[in-house]
Amino acid sequence: MPTAPPAPRARVGSSGKRATNLSLSIDVLDAARQLDINLSQVCDTYLREVVHREQERRWREEHADFVAAYNATLETEGLPLDEWRSF
């Protein structure tokens, strides 16, 4: 059975951005346009924040066992080289 050709990719400009399609609520879109809000900038900034928070959440989830074990070790053994600390 033949496979479908890959979907065409949008060109990436020199700014490192790619055009994309979004579906937005009409009322919010109209209000943003009336307020001269740069939709691309707002979407990019907010999405960047959401991606960063999700990456942090996943890192904490993936490394929770190690962090717990490390903290337990510190509780029982103290900080490494603590006896030479001068502060």
C-alpha positions in Angstrom: 0.0 0.0 0.0 1.5 3.4 -1.0 2.2 5.9 1.8 1.0 9.5 1.7 3.6 12.1 0.9 4.8 14.1 3.9 2.9 17.3 4.6 4.7 20.3 3.2 6.5 22.3 5.8 6.2 26.1 6.1 9.3 28.0 5.3 11.3 29.3 8.2 12.3 32.9 7.8 15.6 34.4 8.9 13.9 35.3 12.2 13.6 31.6 13.1 9.9 31.7 13.1 7.4 29.6 11.1 4.0 30.6 10.0 1.2 28.5 11.4 -2.6 28.3 11.6 -4.4 28.9 14.9 -8.1 28.7 15.8 -9.0 31.5 18.2 -12.3 32.6 19.7 -13.8 35.3 17.5 -14.7 37.6 20.3 -11.1 37.5 21.8 -9.6 37.9 18.3 -11.8 40.9 17.5 -11.0 42.5 20.9 -7.3 42.0 20.4 -7.3 43.5 16.9 -9.3 46.5 18.2 -6.6 47.0 20.9 -3.8 46.6 18.3 -2.3 43.6 20.2 0.4 41.8 18.2 -1.1 38.3 18.1 2.1 36.6 17.0 4.1 38.1 19.7 1.6 37.4 22.5 1.1 33.8 21.3 4.8 33.2 21.0 5.6 34.7 24.4 2.8 32.8 26.2 3.5 29.5 24.4 7.2 29.9 25.4 6.2 30.3 29.0 3.8 27.3 28.9 6.5 25.1 27.2 9.1 26.1 29.9 6.7 25.3 32.8 5.8 21.9 31.2 9.5 21.1 30.7 10.2 22.0 34.3 7.3 19.9 35.5 8.4 16.9 33.5 12.0 17.2 34.7 10.8 17.3 38.3 8.6 14.3 37.6 11.3 12.3 35.9 13.9 13.1 38.5 11.8 12.9 41.6 13.3 9.6 42.8 16.8 10.9 42.5 16.0 14.2 44.3 14.3 12.3 47.1 17.2 9.9 47.4 19.7 12.8 47.4 17.8 14.7 50.0 17.6 11.6 52.2 21.3 11.1 51.9 21.9 14.7 52.9 19.6 14.2 55.9 21.5 11.2 57.1 25.1 12.1 56.1 25.0 15.9 55.9 26.6 18.0 53.2 29.8 16.7 51.6 32.9 18.5 52.9 30.7 20.2 55.6 33.4 19.8 58.2 35.7 22.2 56.2 33.1 24.8 55.6 34.1 28.2 57.1 30.7 29.9 57.0 
